[in-house]
């Protein structure tokens, strides 16, 4: 019995000495992350709640929570012609932006996946535009497309007097110039996503299909591309998010013009909040944009979490 107690006492002493260390190891990461977590709660979710409350008021130049109008700002918003124009422009811009970037990015990824010479040189060239800010991209493309100093002027100076490319000055086509600039900047990033997906496909499956006599087109159409559905979904979420909040590129290229031809929801929010002193209306447009983004991100997160549980 004495020997048993002599053996138990050191063990209890050792466990007692380990307990504070284990507790410290468990709580130290939480204590380190607590300040940043608190700041996120305040400056992200706190301001979301603040904006939601602001959208229910008749605030003008400054927040005024004494004038509650309920859903009146949302009714005014969807009856405003400039907001309808912004939604139409967003539909055109987002659909073309997502489709063209996806097709072009996939094509470039397939090209680089063929182990061509100079891949290490070409890949940074395709990715470089993404390193630029949208402001820089917008200013560069504005100069390039401006009839007075850009492409049209250069062609006229070379003797091609009949050449005309005035889309950036035409209300019917100006939104498509925004698409061109956005695709130029983002297609390389999408290419990198697809290239990573292509390099992650199991080569044994491809070799088995080649042994069975499948053509290269059939392998890509029936095997590789279906296996890359998660990459397609991720690219769609990223591009849709960028399209919905597009502001700086539009401001740099056209500032919403000619007229309201290139207004987007983000530009509408800025114009009404700070340009026309309609803070309540601007907050309502911001909440609608947030719901658009949530309608994309929440199903994506749900599918990812569901897939993780299954695996």
C-alpha positions as CSV (number, residue, x, y, z in Angstrom):
1,X,0.0,0.0,0.0
2,X,2.9,2.4,0.8
3,X,4.5,1.6,-2.5
4,X,1.2,2.3,-4.3
5,X,0.9,5.7,-2.6
6,X,4.6,6.5,-3.4
7,X,3.9,5.7,-7.1
8,X,0.6,7.8,-7.2
9,X,2.0,11.0,-5.6
10,X,4.6,11.7,-8.4
11,X,2.0,11.0,-11.0
12,X,-0.5,13.5,-9.4
13,X,2.3,16.0,-9.0
14,X,3.2,15.7,-12.7
15,X,-0.4,16.0,-13.8
16,X,-0.9,19.1,-11.6
17,X,2.2,20.7,-13.1
18,X,1.0,20.0,-16.6
19,X,-2.5,21.3,-16.1
20,X,-1.6,25.1,-16.2
21,X,0.6,24.5,-19.2
22,X,-2.2,22.7,-21.1
23,X,-4.7,25.4,-20.1
24,X,-2.3,28.1,-21.3
25,X,-1.7,26.3,-24.6
26,X,-5.5,26.0,-25.1
27,X,-6.4,29.6,-24.2
28,X,-3.4,31.5,-25.6
29,X,-4.5,31.3,-29.2
30,X,-8.0,32.4,-28.2
31,X,-6.6,35.3,-26.3
32,X,-4.3,36.4,-29.2
33,X,-7.2,36.2,-31.7
34,X,-9.8,37.9,-29.3
35,X,-8.8,41.5,-30.2
36,X,-9.0,40.9,-34.0
37,X,-12.3,39.0,-33.5
38,X,-13.7,41.9,-31.5
39,X,-12.6,44.4,-34.2
40,X,-14.3,42.3,-36.9
41,X,-17.5,42.1,-34.9
42,X,-17.5,45.9,-34.5
43,X,-16.3,47.2,-37.8
44,X,-17.8,44.5,-40.1
45,X,-21.0,43.1,-38.6
46,X,-21.5,46.1,-36.4
47,X,-21.5,48.4,-39.4
48,X,-23.8,46.0,-41.3
49,X,-26.3,46.4,-38.6
50,X,-25.8,50.1,-38.6
51,X,-26.3,50.3,-42.3
52,X,-29.5,48.2,-42.1
53,X,-30.9,50.5,-39.5
54,X,-29.9,53.6,-41.5
55,X,-31.7,52.2,-44.6
56,X,-35.0,52.4,-42.6
57,X,-34.6,56.1,-41.9
58,X,-35.0,59.3,-43.9
59,X,-31.4,60.3,-43.3
60,X,-30.0,62.9,-45.7
61,X,-26.6,64.5,-45.1
62,X,-26.0,62.9,-41.7
63,X,-27.5,59.8,-40.0
64,X,-30.9,60.7,-38.5
65,X,-32.6,57.9,-36.6
66,X,-35.5,60.1,-35.5
67,X,-37.1,59.9,-39.0
68,X,-38.1,56.3,-39.5
69,X,-39.6,55.5,-42.9
70,X,-39.6,51.7,-42.7
71,X,-39.3,50.2,-46.2
72,X,-39.9,53.5,-47.9
73,X,-36.3,53.8,-49.1
74,X,-36.5,50.3,-50.7
75,X,-39.8,51.2,-52.5
76,X,-38.2,54.5,-53.7
77,X,-35.1,52.6,-54.7
78,X,-36.8,50.1,-57.0
79,X,-39.0,52.8,-58.5
80,X,-35.9,55.0,-59.4
81,X,-34.9,54.9,-63.0
82,X,-31.2,55.2,-62.3
83,X,-31.3,52.1,-60.0
84,X,-33.1,50.1,-62.7
85,X,-30.4,51.3,-65.2
86,X,-27.7,50.2,-62.7
87,X,-29.3,46.8,-62.3
88,X,-29.5,46.3,-66.1
89,X,-25.9,47.4,-66.5
90,X,-24.9,45.0,-63.7
91,X,-26.7,42.1,-65.4
92,X,-24.9,42.8,-68.7
93,X,-21.5,43.4,-67.1
94,X,-21.6,40.4,-64.7
95,X,-22.9,37.9,-67.3
96,X,-20.3,38.8,-69.9
97,X,-17.5,39.3,-67.3
98,X,-18.1,35.8,-65.8
99,X,-18.6,34.0,-69.0
100,X,-15.7,35.5,-71.0
101,X,-13.3,35.3,-68.0
102,X,-14.2,31.6,-67.5
103,X,-13.9,30.6,-71.1
104,X,-10.7,32.6,-71.7
105,X,-9.1,31.5,-68.4
106,X,-9.9,27.8,-69.1
107,X,-8.5,28.1,-72.6
108,X,-5.2,29.7,-71.3
109,X,-5.0,27.0,-68.6
110,X,-5.4,24.2,-71.1
111,X,-2.7,25.8,-73.3
112,X,-0.2,26.1,-70.4
113,X,-1.1,22.6,-69.2
114,X,0.4,21.1,-72.4
115,X,3.9,21.7,-70.9
116,X,4.7,24.2,-73.7
117,X,8.1,25.9,-73.8
118,X,8.3,29.2,-72.0
119,X,5.5,28.4,-69.5
120,X,7.4,30.0,-66.7
121,X,7.6,33.1,-68.8
122,X,4.0,33.2,-70.0
123,X,2.4,32.5,-66.7
124,X,3.6,35.7,-65.0
125,X,2.6,37.7,-68.1
126,X,-1.0,36.5,-67.8
127,X,-1.1,37.1,-64.1
128,X,0.5,40.5,-64.1
129,X,-2.7,42.5,-64.8
130,X,-4.2,41.2,-61.6
131,X,-1.4,42.8,-59.7
132,X,-2.6,46.2,-60.9
133,X,-5.4,48.1,-59.1
134,X,-8.7,48.6,-60.9
135,X,-8.0,52.4,-60.9
136,X,-4.8,51.9,-62.8
137,X,-6.5,49.5,-65.2
138,X,-9.4,51.9,-65.7
139,X,-7.2,54.9,-66.4
140,X,-5.0,52.9,-68.9
141,X,-8.0,51.6,-70.8
142,X,-9.6,55.0,-70.8
143,X,-6.6,56.5,-72.5
144,X,-6.4,53.5,-74.9
145,X,-10.1,53.8,-75.9
146,X,-10.4,57.5,-76.0
147,X,-11.0,58.6,-79.6
148,X,-8.9,61.7,-79.2
149,X,-5.7,60.1,-77.9
150,X,-6.2,56.4,-78.1
151,X,-6.6,53.6,-80.6
152,X,-8.7,55.6,-83.1
153,X,-6.2,58.5,-83.1
154,X,-3.3,56.2,-83.7
155,X,-5.1,54.5,-86.6
156,X,-5.9,57.9,-88.1
157,X,-2.3,58.9,-87.8
158,X,-1.2,55.8,-89.6
159,X,-3.5,56.7,-92.5
160,X,-6.6,54.6,-91.7
161,X,-9.0,57.5,-91.7
162,X,-12.2,55.4,-91.9
163,X,-11.3,53.5,-88.7
164,X,-13.8,54.3,-85.8
165,X,-14.0,52.9,-82.3
166,X,-16.0,55.3,-80.1
167,X,-17.7,52.8,-77.8
168,X,-16.5,54.6,-74.6
169,X,-18.3,57.7,-75.8
170,X,-21.5,55.8,-76.9
171,X,-24.2,55.2,-74.3
172,X,-25.2,52.0,-76.0
173,X,-21.8,50.4,-76.0
174,X,-19.9,52.1,-73.1
175,X,-20.7,49.3,-70.7
176,X,-19.0,46.8,-73.0
177,X,-15.7,48.8,-72.7
178,X,-15.9,48.2,-68.9
179,X,-16.3,44.5,-69.7
180,X,-13.2,44.5,-71.9
181,X,-11.0,46.1,-69.2
182,X,-12.3,43.9,-66.5
183,X,-11.8,40.7,-68.5
184,X,-8.2,41.8,-69.4
185,X,-7.4,42.2,-65.7
186,X,-9.1,39.1,-64.2
187,X,-8.7,36.4,-66.9
188,X,-5.2,35.6,-65.8
189,X,-6.3,35.1,-62.2
190,X,-9.0,32.7,-63.4
191,X,-6.4,30.9,-65.6
192,X,-4.3,30.3,-62.5
193,X,-7.3,28.8,-60.7
194,X,-8.1,26.5,-63.6
195,X,-4.4,25.6,-64.1
196,X,-4.2,24.5,-60.5
197,X,-7.3,22.4,-61.0
198,X,-5.9,20.8,-64.1
199,X,-2.7,19.9,-62.4
200,X,-4.7,18.3,-59.6
201,X,-6.5,15.8,-61.9
202,X,-5.3,12.2,-61.4
203,X,-3.1,11.2,-64.3
204,X,-4.1,7.6,-63.9
205,X,-7.6,8.4,-64.9
206,X,-6.4,10.2,-68.0
207,X,-4.1,7.4,-69.0
208,X,-6.9,4.9,-68.6
209,X,-9.1,6.9,-70.9
210,X,-6.3,7.2,-73.5
211,X,-5.8,3.5,-73.4
212,X,-9.5,3.0,-74.1
213,X,-9.0,5.2,-77.2
214,X,-10.7,8.4,-76.0
215,X,-9.7,11.5,-77.9
216,X,-8.2,14.6,-76.2
217,X,-11.4,16.5,-76.7
218,X,-13.5,13.7,-75.2
219,X,-11.1,13.4,-72.2
220,X,-11.5,17.1,-71.5
221,X,-15.2,17.2,-72.1
222,X,-16.1,13.9,-70.3
223,X,-13.4,13.6,-67.6
224,X,-11.3,16.6,-66.8
225,X,-13.9,19.4,-66.9
226,X,-16.5,17.6,-64.8
227,X,-13.8,16.9,-62.2
228,X,-13.2,20.6,-62.1
229,X,-16.7,21.6,-61.0
230,X,-15.4,22.9,-57.6
231,X,-12.9,25.2,-59.4
232,X,-15.7,26.5,-61.7
233,X,-17.8,27.2,-58.7
234,X,-15.0,29.0,-56.9
235,X,-14.2,31.1,-60.0
236,X,-17.9,32.0,-60.3
237,X,-18.2,33.1,-56.7
238,X,-15.0,35.3,-57.0
239,X,-16.0,36.9,-60.3
240,X,-19.6,37.5,-59.2
241,X,-18.4,39.1,-56.0
242,X,-16.1,41.4,-58.0
243,X,-18.8,42.3,-60.5
244,X,-21.4,43.2,-57.9
245,X,-19.1,45.6,-56.0
246,X,-17.5,47.0,-59.2
247,X,-16.9,50.7,-58.6
248,X,-13.3,51.9,-59.1
249,X,-13.0,50.6,-62.6
250,X,-16.2,52.3,-63.7
251,X,-15.2,55.6,-62.0
252,X,-11.8,55.5,-63.6
253,X,-13.0,54.8,-67.1
254,X,-16.3,56.6,-67.5
255,X,-17.5,57.9,-64.1
256,X,-20.9,56.4,-65.0
257,X,-21.2,58.2,-68.3
258,X,-22.2,59.0,-70.9
259,X,-25.1,60.2,-68.7
260,X,-26.0,57.1,-66.6
261,X,-25.1,54.6,-69.3
262,X,-22.5,52.8,-67.1
263,X,-24.0,53.3,-63.7
264,X,-23.6,50.2,-61.5
265,X,-25.2,49.6,-58.0
266,X,-22.0,50.5,-56.3
267,X,-21.7,53.8,-58.2
268,X,-25.4,54.5,-57.5
269,X,-24.7,54.1,-53.8
270,X,-21.8,56.5,-53.9
271,X,-23.7,59.1,-56.0
272,X,-26.7,59.2,-53.8
273,X,-25.0,58.9,-50.4
274,X,-22.3,61.5,-50.9
275,X,-23.3,63.4,-54.1
276,X,-27.0,63.9,-53.5
277,X,-27.1,63.7,-49.7
278,X,-29.5,60.8,-49.7
279,X,-27.9,58.6,-47.0
280,X,-31.0,56.5,-46.3
281,X,-31.4,55.7,-50.0
282,X,-27.7,54.9,-50.3
283,X,-27.9,52.6,-47.3
284,X,-30.8,50.8,-48.9
285,X,-28.9,50.2,-52.1
286,X,-25.9,49.0,-50.0
287,X,-28.2,46.4,-48.3
288,X,-29.5,45.2,-51.6
289,X,-25.9,44.7,-52.9
290,X,-25.1,42.8,-49.7
291,X,-28.0,40.5,-50.2
292,X,-26.9,39.9,-53.7
293,X,-23.4,38.9,-52.5
294,X,-24.9,36.8,-49.7
295,X,-27.2,35.0,-52.2
296,X,-24.0,33.8,-53.9
297,X,-21.7,33.2,-51.0
298,X,-24.1,31.4,-48.6
299,X,-25.0,28.6,-51.0
300,X,-21.3,28.2,-51.8
301,X,-20.4,27.9,-48.2
302,X,-23.3,25.5,-47.6
303,X,-22.1,23.2,-50.5
304,X,-18.5,23.3,-49.2
305,X,-19.5,22.4,-45.7
306,X,-21.8,19.7,-46.9
307,X,-19.1,18.3,-49.1
308,X,-16.6,18.4,-46.2
309,X,-19.0,16.4,-44.0
310,X,-19.5,13.8,-46.7
311,X,-15.8,13.4,-47.2
